[in-house]
């Protein structure tokens, strides 16, 4: 007989599996350590806002590095928190990431396995995609 905690997890897993089958196109499974692992509901057609979690496919250069370093399976969508929007001034300069002069955090120079990262250096106004 499973422990009470395991039993609750199994019931929860059954509910999630049923929900995933019913609305699979609206759910994203997060495998990345940048946000808690689990299922996230996707709302299509909404404009991103500061603080929102968005789902997107990485650009080809980033996707190639993700695949080469075996971070995530190929063709995986990423989930990230929106810190800046068009017309904001964002800077990745040296060791700090800022938006409109507010510090949001350090820029990583090594990943969790110790391999070196080469951060992009950028400072300027973000423009909307056309």
N, C-alpha and C positions, 0 to 999 in steps of 0.2 A: 504494500500500500504506500503510495507516495506521501511525503510529508505534506502538512497543510500548505506550506509556502509553495512547494512544487505544484500541488493541485491547483492553486490559484493561478500560477503561471500557465499551466496547461489550459485552463478555462480561458484565460486571457488570450492565449495563442490561438485557440479555436475561434474565438470571436473575431480576432484580427484577420485570420485566414478567410473567414466567411465574408467579412467586410471587404477584404482585398479582392476577392472574386467578384463581388457585386459592383465595385467602383474602382477597379484596378487602374484605369486611366487617370484617376484623380489622386493617386497615391504615389509617393516616392519613398523608397527605402534608402535611408542614409547609411553608408558604410564608412564614411570619413570620420576621423576623430575631431574635426573642426566644430561639429555640433553633436549633441547626444545621438547615439545610434537609435534607429527606430523608424517608424512610418510617419511620414509627414503628408498632410493633405494639400494638394495643389489647387489653387483657385486661378483658373485661366481668365484672361481678359482684364485683370486688375492691374493698375499702375503700381510699380514698386514705390515704396515709401521708406524713409529712413527708419531703420530698426526692423524692417520686414525681412523674412527669410525668403530667398528666391532660389529657383531651380533653373540651371542652364547647362548646356554642353560647353566644355572648355574650348577655346580657340585651338586650331590645329597644332601650333607650337607647344602650347601647354599640354594638350592631349598626348602628344608624342613623348614629352618628358614624364607624364603620369604613367604611361604605358611602359617606358624604358625602365623606370624605377620601381615598377610593379606596386604602385600605391593603391590603385583601384583597377577593377576590370575595365577592359576597353569599352567604349561607348557608354560609360556611366555618367549620368548627370551629376553635377555638383550642387550642393546646398550651401549657400553663404548668406551672411547678414549684410544688408545694405547699409553702408556708412556714409556714402556720398551720392548726390544726384546731379543731373545736369545743372550748370551754373554755379556749382560749388567749386572751391579751390582745394584740390587734393595734392598732397606732397608725400612722396616716398623718397626720403632724403637721408642717406646714411643709416642711422639706427632707429628712426622714428617715422611713424605714419601719422599725418595730420590732415584734418579736414577743416577748412575755414579757420585755421590757426589753433584748433583744439586737438590735443594729442589723443590719439585713439589706441596707441600701443606701439610696442617695439617691432622692428623689422627683423625677421629671423634670418640668420646667416648660415644656420645648419638645421637639417631636419632631424626627426626623432631617431633615426638610425646613425646620425653623426655625419652624414654626407653633406658636403658644402652646397649651399644655395647661392644663386646669383640674383639678388633682388633687382628688379627694374628700378631705375631712377627716373622720377617724374615729378614735376611740380607745375601745375597750371590749372586753368578752368576746364571742367569736364563739359564736353559738348554732347548734345543728343545725337544718337545714331540716325543716319538718314536711310 
